Amino acid sequence: MGIFIGVIIVLFVLGSMMALKPNGIDQRLDKLRMTARRLQLNPKLVACPDWIKGKDNEYGRGMMGQYCLVLDDTQLPHTRYQVIDGQWRPDSSFVDTTRDTTKLTIPSAIRSNYGHADTTVKKTNFSLDKVPLDLPVSIEPFVKGLWTKANSIIIYWEDIAYVRPLSNPAYHHSLIEKDLLALKENLEKWAIEVQKT
């Protein structure tokens, strides 16, 4: 009887230890985000913004990876882009609540929705309009949006889909750094294009 109880206790302890170990997808995602952090892409898991199609192709649904590249000594306009048919398309409904010399008057109905009496809307930035994503094939299908503000360029993408075997069967841990470097290079290129206007 004592041996039987000892075996049950050992199995219980081993089961508890195995339950604490992260699964394979979590380990892959952790490696992806740690590599991104090392490359200064500042990854975060955020709620899907309401202007991006998230889970089940619905706006603002689910969680999404937000990777932010901070560019020192750079001033970027406040813009948003969505991915449509593999190209960047500007979000024309974007209302910018920052002050700028280039402003239009917004009807009071819109101002009341944003809670600012002096809200301004900037003209839509078209510098990346119809520019192809040109990202690695393992990242491109999962990219959803781009946001520039102040000295930051932020990309929204489903980073968990990148590490899942079902959505990315070509995943290999040795390609993470190469793919993220290509992403960073493109973010820098897009920031230069947006800054030109």
ROSE-4610 file (N, C-alpha, C; in Angstrom, 1 decimal, always signed):
// ROSE-4610
residu = [M/M/M/G/G/G/I/I/I/F/F/F/I/I/I/G/G/G/V/V/V/I/I/I/I/I/I/V/V/V/L/L/L/F/F/F/V/V/V/L/L/L/G/G/G/S/S/S/M/M/M/M/M/M/A/A/A/L/L/L/K/K/K/P/P/P/N/N/N/G/G/G/I/I/I/D/D/D/Q/Q/Q/R/R/R/L/L/L/D/D/D/K/K/K/L/L/L/R/R/R/M/M/M/T/T/T/A/A/A/R/R/R/R/R/R/L/L/L/Q/Q/Q/L/L/L/N/N/N/P/P/P/K/K/K/L/L/L/V/V/V/A/A/A/C/C/C/P/P/P/D/D/D/W/W/W/I/I/I/K/K/K/G/G/G/K/K/K/D/D/D/N/N/N/E/E/E/Y/Y/Y/G/G/G/R/R/R/G/G/G/M/M/M/M/M/M/G/G/G/Q/Q/Q/Y/Y/Y/C/C/C/L/L/L/V/V/V/L/L/L/D/D/D/D/D/D/T/T/T/Q/Q/Q/L/L/L/P/P/P/H/H/H/T/T/T/R/R/R/Y/Y/Y/Q/Q/Q/V/V/V/I/I/I/D/D/D/G/G/G/Q/Q/Q/W/W/W/R/R/R/P/P/P/D/D/D/S/S/S/S/S/S/F/F/F/V/V/V/D/D/D/T/T/T/T/T/T/R/R/R/D/D/D/T/T/T/T/T/T/K/K/K/L/L/L/T/T/T/I/I/I/P/P/P/S/S/S/A/A/A/I/I/I/R/R/R/S/S/S/N/N/N/Y/Y/Y/G/G/G/H/H/H/A/A/A/D/D/D/T/T/T/T/T/T/V/V/V/K/K/K/K/K/K/T/T/T/N/N/N/F/F/F/S/S/S/L/L/L/D/D/D/K/K/K/V/V/V/P/P/P/L/L/L/D/D/D/L/L/L/P/P/P/V/V/V/S/S/S/I/I/I/E/E/E/P/P/P/F/F/F/V/V/V/K/K/K/G/G/G/L/L/L/W/W/W/T/T/T/K/K/K/A/A/A/N/N/N/S/S/S/I/I/I/I/I/I/I/I/I/Y/Y/Y/W/W/W/E/E/E/D/D/D/I/I/I/A/A/A/Y/Y/Y/V/V/V/R/R/R/P/P/P/L/L/L/S/S/S/N/N/N/P/P/P/A/A/A/Y/Y/Y/H/H/H/H/H/H/S/S/S/L/L/L/I/I/I/E/E/E/K/K/K/D/D/D/L/L/L/L/L/L/A/A/A/L/L/L/K/K/K/E/E/E/N/N/N/L/L/L/E/E/E/K/K/K/W/W/W/A/A/A/I/I/I/E/E/E/V/V/V/Q/Q/Q/K/K/K/T/T/T]
num = [1/1/1/2/2/2/3/3/3/4/4/4/5/5/5/6/6/6/7/7/7/8/8/8/9/9/9/10/10/10/11/11/11/12/12/12/13/13/13/14/14/14/15/15/15/16/16/16/17/17/17/18/18/18/19/19/19/20/20/20/21/21/21/22/22/22/23/23/23/24/24/24/25/25/25/26/26/26/27/27/27/28/28/28/29/29/29/30/30/30/31/31/31/32/32/32/33/33/33/34/34/34/35/35/35/36/36/36/37/37/37/38/38/38/39/39/39/40/40/40/41/41/41/42/42/42/43/43/43/44/44/44/45/45/45/46/46/46/47/47/47/48/48/48/49/49/49/50/50/50/51/51/51/52/52/52/53/53/53/54/54/54/55/55/55/56/56/56/57/57/57/58/58/58/59/59/59/60/60/60/61/61/61/62/62/62/63/63/63/64/64/64/65/65/65/66/66/66/67/67/67/68/68/68/69/69/69/70/70/70/71/71/71/72/72/72/73/73/73/74/74/74/75/75/75/76/76/76/77/77/77/78/78/78/79/79/79/80/80/80/81/81/81/82/82/82/83/83/83/84/84/84/85/85/85/86/86/86/87/87/87/88/88/88/89/89/89/90/90/90/91/91/91/92/92/92/93/93/93/94/94/94/95/95/95/96/96/96/97/97/97/98/98/98/99/99/99/100/100/100/101/101/101/102/102/102/103/103/103/104/104/104/105/105/105/106/106/106/107/107/107/108/108/108/109/109/109/110/110/110/111/111/111/112/112/112/113/113/113/114/114/114/115/115/115/116/116/116/117/117/117/118/118/118/119/119/119/120/120/120/121/121/121/122/122/122/123/123/123/124/124/124/125/125/125/126/126/126/127/127/127/128/128/128/129/129/129/130/130/130/131/131/131/132/132/132/133/133/133/134/134/134/135/135/135/136/136/136/137/137/137/138/138/138/139/139/139/140/140/140/141/141/141/142/142/142/143/143/143/144/144/144/145/145/145/146/146/146/147/147/147/148/148/148/149/149/149/150/150/150/151/151/151/152/152/152/153/153/153/154/154/154/155/155/155/156/156/156/157/157/157/158/158/158/159/159/159/160/160/160/161/161/161/162/162/162/163/163/163/164/164/164/165/165/165/166/166/166/167/167/167/168/168/168/169/169/169/170/170/170/171/171/171/172/172/172/173/173/173/174/174/174/175/175/175/176/176/176/177/177/177/178/178/178/179/179/179/180/180/180/181/181/181/182/182/182/183/183/183/184/184/184/185/185/185/186/186/186/187/187/187/188/188/188/189/189/189/190/190/190/191/191/191/192/192/192/193/193/193/194/194/194/195/195/195/196/196/196/197/197/197]
x = [+0.8/+0.0/+0.9/+1.9/+2.8/+3.5/+3.8/+4.4/+3.4/+2.2/+1.1/+0.9/+0.9/+0.7/+1.9/+3.1/+4.4/+4.4/+3.9/+3.8/+2.8/+1.7/+0.7/+1.2/+1.9/+2.5/+3.6/+4.4/+5.4/+4.7/+3.7/+3.0/+2.3/+1.8/+1.1/+2.1/+3.3/+4.3/+4.9/+5.1/+5.6/+4.5/+3.3/+2.2/+2.1/+2.3/+2.2/+3.4/+4.6/+5.7/+5.6/+5.0/+4.8/+3.8/+2.8/+1.8/+2.3/+3.4/+4.0/+4.9/+5.3/+6.2/+5.4/+5.9/+5.1/+5.1/+4.0/+4.0/+4.9/+5.0/+5.9/+5.7/+4.4/+4.1/+4.4/+4.2/+4.6/+6.1/+6.8/+8.3/+8.8/+8.1/+8.5/+8.2/+7.0/+6.6/+7.5/+7.9/+8.9/+10.2/+10.7/+11.9/+11.8/+10.6/+10.4/+10.4/+9.7/+9.6/+10.9/+11.7/+13.0/+13.9/+13.9/+14.7/+14.3/+13.0/+12.5/+13.0/+12.9/+13.4/+14.9/+15.7/+17.1/+17.4/+16.5/+16.7/+16.0/+15.6/+14.9/+13.6/+12.8/+11.5/+10.4/+10.7/+9.8/+8.5/+8.4/+7.1/+6.2/+4.9/+3.9/+2.7/+2.0/+0.7/-0.4/-1.2/-2.2/-3.6/-4.6/-5.9/-5.9/-6.6/-6.6/-7.3/-6.6/-7.2/-8.5/-9.4/-10.7/-10.7/-9.5/-9.4/-8.7/-8.4/-7.8/-8.7/-8.7/-9.5/-8.6/-9.2/-8.6/-9.1/-9.4/-10.0/-11.3/-11.4/-12.6/-12.9/-11.8/-11.9/-12.8/-13.0/-13.8/-12.9/-13.4/-12.6/-12.5/-11.3/-11.0/-11.3/-11.2/-11.5/-10.2/-10.0/-8.9/-7.6/-6.5/-5.3/-4.3/-3.3/-2.4/-1.0/+0.0/+1.3/+1.6/+2.1/+2.5/+4.0/+4.7/+6.1/+6.4/+7.1/+7.4/+8.9/+9.2/+10.6/+10.6/+11.4/+11.6/+12.8/+12.6/+13.6/+14.0/+15.2/+15.7/+15.9/+15.7/+15.9/+15.0/+13.9/+12.9/+11.6/+10.9/+9.5/+8.6/+7.7/+6.8/+5.4/+4.7/+3.3/+2.5/+1.4/+0.4/-0.5/-0.2/-0.9/-1.2/-2.2/-2.5/-2.7/-2.2/-2.4/-2.9/-3.7/-4.2/-3.7/-3.6/-3.2/-4.4/-4.4/-5.5/-4.9/-5.1/-4.5/-3.0/-2.3/-0.9/-0.2/-1.0/-0.5/-1.0/-0.2/-0.6/-1.7/-2.8/-3.8/-4.1/-4.1/-4.3/-5.7/-5.8/-7.0/-7.6/-8.5/-9.1/-10.0/-10.4/-11.3/-10.5/-9.2/-8.4/-8.6/-8.9/-9.0/-7.8/-7.0/-5.8/-6.1/-5.9/-6.3/-5.1/-4.0/-2.8/-3.0/-2.3/-2.3/-1.3/-1.7/-0.7/-1.2/-0.3/-0.7/-1.6/-1.5/-2.3/-3.6/-4.7/-5.9/-7.1/-8.1/-9.4/-10.4/-11.5/-12.5/-13.3/-13.6/-14.4/-15.8/-16.8/-18.2/-18.3/-19.2/-19.3/-19.8/-20.5/-20.9/-19.7/-18.7/-17.5/-16.7/-16.6/-15.8/-16.4/-17.7/-18.3/-18.0/-17.8/-17.5/-16.0/-15.2/-13.8/-13.5/-14.4/-14.3/-13.4/-13.0/-12.2/-12.9/-13.0/-13.6/-12.8/-11.5/-10.6/-9.9/-10.6/-10.0/-9.8/-8.6/-8.3/-8.2/-8.4/-8.2/-7.1/-6.1/-5.1/-5.5/-5.0/-5.2/-4.6/-5.2/-4.7/-3.4/-2.4/-1.1/-1.1/-0.8/-0.9/+0.5/+1.5/+2.9/+3.2/+2.4/+2.6/+1.4/+0.6/-0.6/-0.2/-0.7/-0.5/+1.0/+1.7/+3.1/+3.0/+3.6/+3.5/+4.3/+3.8/+4.5/+5.9/+6.2/+7.5/+8.3/+7.6/+8.1/+8.3/+9.1/+9.3/+7.9/+7.9/+6.6/+6.1/+6.9/+6.5/+5.9/+6.1/+5.5/+4.4/+4.5/+3.5/+2.1/+1.7/+0.2/-0.4/+0.4/-0.1/-0.1/+0.5/+0.5/-0.8/-1.3/-2.6/-2.6/-1.7/-1.7/-0.4/-0.3/+0.9/+0.4/+1.1/+0.8/+2.1/+2.1/+3.2/+2.8/+3.7/+3.4/+4.7/+4.9/+6.0/+7.3/+8.1/+9.3/+9.2/+8.0/+7.8/+7.0/+7.4/+6.6/+6.2/+4.9/+4.4/+3.7/+4.0/+3.4/+2.5/+1.3/+0.5/+0.4/+0.7/+0.6/+0.3/-0.1/-0.4/+0.8/+1.7/+2.9/+2.8/+1.7/+1.5/+1.2/+0.6/+0.4/+1.7/+2.7/+4.1/+4.7/+4.4/+5.1/+4.2/+3.0/+2.1/+2.4/+2.6/+2.8/+1.7/+0.4/-0.7/-0.7/-0.4/-0.4/+0.9/+2.0/+3.3/+4.1/+3.8/+4.5/+6.0/+6.4/+7.9/+8.7/+8.0/+8.7/+10.0/+11.0/+12.2/+12.9/+13.3/+13.8/+15.0/+15.8/+17.0/+16.6/+15.4/+14.9/+14.4/+14.2/+13.5/+14.3/+15.6/+16.4/+16.4/+16.6/+16.6/+15.3/+14.1/+12.8/+12.6/+13.0/+12.8/+13.7/+14.9/+15.8/+15.2/+14.5/+13.9/+12.7/+12.0/+10.9/+11.4/+12.4/+13.0/+13.5/+14.1/+14.6/+13.5/+12.4/+11.2/+10.6/+10.5/+10.0/+10.8/+12.1/+12.9/+12.7/+12.5/+12.3/+10.9/+9.9/+8.6/+8.6/+9.3/+9.4/+10.0/+11.0/+11.6/+10.6/+9.8/+8.8/+7.7/+7.3/+6.2/+6.7/+8.0/+8.6/+8.8/+8.9/+9.1/+8.0/+6.7/+5.6/+5.4]
y = [-1.2/+0.0/+1.3/+1.3/+2.4/+2.7/+1.7/+1.9/+2.5/+2.1/+2.6/+4.1/+4.5/+5.9/+6.7/+6.2/+6.8/+7.1/+6.1/+6.2/+7.3/+7.3/+8.4/+9.8/+9.9/+11.2/+11.6/+10.7/+11.0/+11.4/+10.7/+11.0/+12.4/+12.7/+14.0/+15.1/+15.0/+16.0/+16.2/+15.1/+15.1/+15.8/+15.5/+16.1/+17.6/+18.0/+19.4/+20.1/+19.5/+20.1/+20.2/+19.2/+19.3/+20.3/+20.5/+21.6/+23.0/+23.2/+24.5/+24.8/+23.8/+24.0/+24.6/+25.7/+26.3/+25.3/+25.4/+24.5/+25.0/+24.3/+24.6/+25.9/+26.3/+27.5/+28.7/+28.6/+29.7/+29.9/+28.8/+28.9/+29.6/+29.2/+29.8/+31.3/+31.7/+33.1/+33.9/+33.3/+33.9/+34.2/+33.2/+33.4/+34.5/+34.6/+35.6/+37.0/+37.1/+38.5/+38.8/+37.9/+38.2/+38.7/+38.0/+38.5/+39.8/+40.1/+41.4/+42.5/+42.2/+43.1/+43.4/+42.4/+42.6/+43.4/+43.4/+44.2/+45.5/+45.9/+47.2/+47.4/+46.3/+46.4/+46.5/+46.5/+46.7/+46.1/+44.7/+44.0/+44.1/+44.1/+44.1/+43.4/+42.8/+42.1/+43.1/+43.6/+44.6/+44.1/+44.8/+44.5/+45.1/+44.4/+44.8/+46.2/+47.2/+48.5/+48.4/+49.4/+49.3/+49.6/+50.1/+50.4/+49.3/+48.1/+47.0/+45.8/+45.0/+43.7/+42.7/+42.2/+41.2/+39.8/+39.2/+37.9/+37.8/+36.7/+36.5/+37.6/+38.3/+39.4/+40.5/+40.7/+41.8/+42.9/+44.1/+45.3/+45.3/+45.4/+45.6/+44.3/+43.2/+41.9/+41.1/+40.7/+39.8/+40.6/+39.9/+40.4/+40.4/+41.3/+41.4/+41.8/+41.4/+41.9/+43.3/+44.1/+45.5/+45.6/+45.9/+46.0/+47.5/+48.2/+49.6/+49.9/+50.6/+51.0/+52.5/+52.9/+54.3/+54.8/+55.9/+56.5/+57.8/+57.9/+59.1/+60.2/+61.4/+62.6/+62.5/+62.0/+61.9/+62.4/+63.1/+63.5/+63.0/+62.1/+61.5/+62.1/+62.2/+62.6/+61.5/+61.9/+61.0/+60.4/+59.1/+58.5/+57.0/+56.4/+55.0/+54.4/+53.2/+52.4/+51.0/+50.5/+49.1/+48.3/+47.0/+46.2/+45.7/+46.0/+45.6/+45.0/+43.7/+43.1/+43.2/+43.0/+43.0/+44.4/+45.5/+46.8/+47.7/+48.7/+49.7/+50.6/+50.8/+51.8/+52.7/+54.0/+54.9/+54.8/+55.0/+55.0/+56.4/+56.6/+58.0/+58.5/+57.5/+57.9/+58.4/+58.5/+58.8/+60.3/+60.5/+61.8/+62.0/+63.0/+63.3/+64.3/+64.0/+65.0/+65.9/+65.8/+66.6/+67.9/+68.9/+70.3/+70.4/+71.0/+71.3/+72.5/+73.1/+74.2/+73.9/+72.6/+72.2/+71.5/+72.3/+71.7/+72.1/+71.3/+71.6/+71.6/+72.3/+72.4/+71.1/+70.5/+69.3/+69.7/+69.1/+69.3/+69.0/+69.7/+69.5/+68.1/+67.4/+66.0/+65.1/+65.3/+64.5/+64.9/+66.2/+66.7/+66.2/+66.1/+65.6/+64.1/+63.3/+61.9/+61.8/+62.7/+62.6/+63.3/+64.1/+64.7/+65.9/+66.5/+67.6/+68.7/+69.9/+71.0/+71.5/+71.3/+71.9/+70.8/+69.6/+68.5/+69.0/+68.5/+68.9/+67.6/+67.6/+66.5/+66.8/+66.0/+66.2/+65.6/+66.2/+65.6/+64.2/+63.3/+61.9/+61.9/+61.1/+61.0/+59.8/+60.1/+59.1/+58.6/+58.9/+58.6/+57.1/+56.2/+54.8/+54.1/+54.9/+54.4/+53.4/+52.2/+51.2/+50.7/+51.0/+50.5/+49.0/+48.1/+46.7/+46.4/+45.5/+45.2/+44.8/+43.9/+43.4/+42.9/+42.1/+41.5/+40.0/+39.3/+37.9/+37.2/+36.1/+35.4/+34.8/+34.6/+34.1/+35.1/+36.4/+37.5/+38.2/+38.4/+39.2/+38.9/+37.6/+37.3/+37.7/+37.9/+38.2/+39.7/+40.5/+42.0/+42.6/+43.5/+44.1/+45.6/+46.3/+47.7/+48.4/+49.7/+50.5/+51.8/+52.3/+53.6/+54.3/+55.6/+56.4/+57.6/+57.9/+59.1/+59.5/+60.8/+61.4/+60.8/+60.0/+59.4/+57.9/+57.4/+56.0/+55.5/+54.3/+53.6/+52.3/+52.0/+50.8/+49.9/+48.6/+47.7/+46.7/+46.4/+45.5/+44.2/+43.1/+41.8/+40.7/+39.6/+38.4/+37.6/+38.0/+37.3/+35.9/+35.5/+34.2/+33.3/+33.8/+33.0/+32.7/+33.5/+33.3/+32.1/+31.8/+30.6/+29.4/+29.5/+28.3/+27.4/+26.1/+25.2/+25.1/+25.3/+25.3/+26.5/+27.7/+28.9/+29.2/+28.7/+28.9/+27.6/+26.7/+25.4/+25.5/+26.6/+26.8/+27.4/+27.6/+28.2/+27.4/+28.1/+27.5/+28.6/+28.2/+29.2/+29.9/+29.3/+30.0/+31.1/+31.2/+32.3/+33.5/+33.4/+34.5/+35.8/+35.8/+37.0/+37.6/+36.7/+37.2/+37.9/+37.3/+37.8/+39.1/+39.2/+40.4/+41.6/+41.2/+42.2/+42.8/+41.9/+42.4/+43.3/+43.0/+43.8/+45.2/+45.2/+46.4/+47.3/+46.7/+47.4/+48.1/+47.4/+47.9/+49.0/+48.9/+49.9/+51.2/+51.1/+52.3/+52.9/+52.1/+52.6/+53.3/+52.7/+53.3/+54.6/+54.7/+55.9/+57.0/+56.7/+57.7/+58.2/+57.3/+57.7/+58.6/+58.2/+59.0/+60.3/+60.4/+61.7/+62.7/+62.2/+63.1/+64.0/+63.6/+64.5/+65.4]
z = [+0.0/+0.0/+0.0/+0.8/+0.9/-0.5/-1.3/-2.6/-3.5/-3.5/-4.3/-4.0/-2.8/-2.4/-2.9/-2.7/-3.2/-4.7/-5.5/-6.9/-7.3/-6.6/-6.9/-6.6/-5.5/-5.2/-6.2/-6.6/-7.6/-9.0/-9.4/-10.6/-10.5/-9.3/-9.1/-9.2/-8.6/-8.7/-10.1/-10.8/-12.2/-13.1/-12.9/-13.7/-13.4/-12.2/-11.9/-12.5/-12.5/-13.1/-14.6/-15.2/-16.7/-17.1/-16.2/-16.5/-16.5/-15.7/-15.6/-16.8/-17.5/-18.7/-19.8/-20.4/-21.6/-22.8/-23.5/-24.7/-25.8/-26.9/-28.0/-28.6/-28.8/-29.5/-28.6/-27.3/-26.4/-26.4/-26.4/-26.4/-27.7/-28.8/-30.1/-30.1/-29.6/-29.5/-28.6/-27.5/-26.6/-27.3/-28.1/-28.8/-29.8/-30.5/-31.5/-30.9/-29.8/-29.1/-28.4/-27.9/-27.3/-28.4/-29.6/-30.7/-31.2/-31.3/-31.7/-30.7/-29.4/-28.4/-28.5/-28.8/-29.0/-30.2/-31.3/-32.5/-32.4/-31.1/-30.8/-31.6/-31.7/-32.4/-31.3/-30.0/-28.9/-29.1/-29.0/-29.2/-28.0/-28.2/-27.2/-27.7/-26.8/-27.1/-26.7/-27.7/-27.4/-28.0/-27.5/-28.1/-29.5/-30.4/-31.8/-31.8/-32.5/-32.6/-33.4/-33.2/-33.8/-35.3/-35.8/-37.3/-38.1/-37.4/-38.0/-37.9/-39.0/-38.9/-38.2/-37.1/-36.2/-36.4/-35.3/-35.2/-36.0/-36.8/-37.6/-38.6/-38.9/-39.9/-39.5/-38.2/-37.7/-37.1/-37.3/-36.8/-35.3/-34.7/-33.3/-32.5/-33.1/-32.3/-32.1/-30.9/-30.5/-30.1/-30.0/-29.6/-30.8/-30.7/-31.9/-31.4/-32.1/-31.8/-32.3/-31.5/-31.9/-31.8/-32.9/-32.9/-33.3/-32.4/-32.5/-32.7/-33.8/-34.0/-33.7/-32.7/-32.4/-33.1/-33.9/-34.7/-34.1/-33.5/-32.9/-34.0/-33.6/-34.4/-35.7/-35.6/-36.7/-36.2/-37.1/-36.8/-37.9/-37.6/-38.5/-38.4/-39.5/-39.4/-38.7/-38.2/-37.6/-38.6/-39.0/-40.1/-39.7/-40.4/-40.3/-41.6/-41.8/-43.0/-42.7/-43.6/-43.5/-44.7/-44.5/-45.6/-46.4/-47.7/-48.5/-49.8/-50.0/-51.2/-51.3/-50.2/-50.1/-50.3/-50.2/-50.3/-49.1/-48.9/-47.9/-48.4/-47.7/-48.1/-46.9/-47.1/-46.0/-45.4/-44.1/-43.3/-43.4/-44.3/-44.6/-43.5/-42.6/-41.5/-40.3/-40.3/-39.2/-38.8/-37.5/-36.9/-36.0/-36.3/-35.5/-34.5/-33.2/-32.1/-31.7/-32.5/-32.2/-32.9/-32.4/-33.0/-34.1/-35.2/-36.3/-37.1/-37.9/-38.6/-39.8/-40.3/-41.4/-40.8/-40.7/-40.1/-40.9/-40.7/-41.2/-40.1/-40.3/-39.2/-39.3/-38.1/-38.0/-37.5/-38.1/-37.7/-36.2/-35.5/-34.1/-33.7/-34.6/-34.3/-34.1/-34.9/-34.8/-33.6/-33.4/-32.2/-30.9/-30.8/-29.6/-29.4/-30.4/-30.3/-29.8/-30.1/-29.7/-28.4/-27.9/-26.6/-26.6/-27.8/-27.8/-28.6/-28.0/-28.7/-29.9/-29.8/-30.8/-31.7/-31.8/-32.6/-34.0/-34.6/-35.9/-36.7/-38.0/-38.8/-39.9/-40.0/-41.0/-42.3/-43.4/-44.6/-44.6/-45.3/-45.3/-46.0/-45.4/-46.0/-46.9/-48.2/-49.2/-49.7/-48.9/-49.4/-49.5/-48.8/-48.9/-49.6/-50.2/-50.8/-52.0/-52.0/-53.0/-53.0/-52.0/-51.9/-51.4/-52.1/-51.7/-50.4/-49.6/-48.3/-48.5/-49.4/-49.7/-48.5/-47.7/-46.5/-46.8/-45.9/-46.1/-46.1/-46.9/-47.1/-45.8/-44.8/-43.6/-42.7/-43.0/-42.2/-42.9/-44.2/-44.9/-44.7/-44.8/-44.6/-43.3/-42.3/-41.0/-40.6/-41.5/-41.2/-41.5/-40.5/-40.6/-40.7/-40.1/-40.1/-39.7/-40.0/-39.8/-39.2/-38.2/-37.6/-37.4/-37.8/-37.5/-36.6/-35.7/-34.8/-34.2/-34.1/-33.4/-34.0/-33.2/-33.7/-33.8/-33.9/-33.9/-35.1/-35.6/-36.6/-36.1/-36.1/-35.4/-36.4/-36.4/-37.2/-36.4/-36.8/-36.2/-37.0/-36.3/-37.0/-36.1/-36.6/-35.8/-35.6/-34.7/-34.5/-34.0/-33.4/-33.0/-34.2/-35.2/-36.4/-37.1/-36.9/-37.5/-36.9/-35.6/-35.0/-34.9/-35.4/-35.4/-36.6/-36.4/-37.5/-38.5/-38.1/-39.0/-40.0/-39.4/-40.3/-41.0/-40.4/-41.0/-41.0/-41.9/-41.9/-42.2/-42.8/-43.1/-42.0/-40.8/-39.6/-39.3/-39.0/-38.5/-37.6/-36.4/-35.4/-36.0/-36.9/-37.4/-38.4/-38.8/-39.7/-39.0/-37.7/-37.0/-37.1/-36.9/-36.9/-38.3/-39.3/-40.7/-41.1/-40.7/-41.0/-40.3/-39.0/-38.2/-38.7/-39.2/-39.7/-41.0/-41.8/-43.0/-42.7/-41.6/-41.1/-40.7/-39.9/-39.4/-40.6/-41.5/-42.7/-43.5/-43.6/-44.3/-43.5/-42.1/-41.3/-41.5/-41.5/-41.7/-43.1/-44.1/-45.4/-45.5/-44.9/-44.9/-44.1/-43.0/-42.2/-43.1/-43.9/-44.7/-45.8/-46.3/-47.3/-46.7/-45.5/-44.9/-44.5/-44.1/-43.6/-44.8/-46.0/-47.1/-47.3/-47.0/-47.3/-46.2]
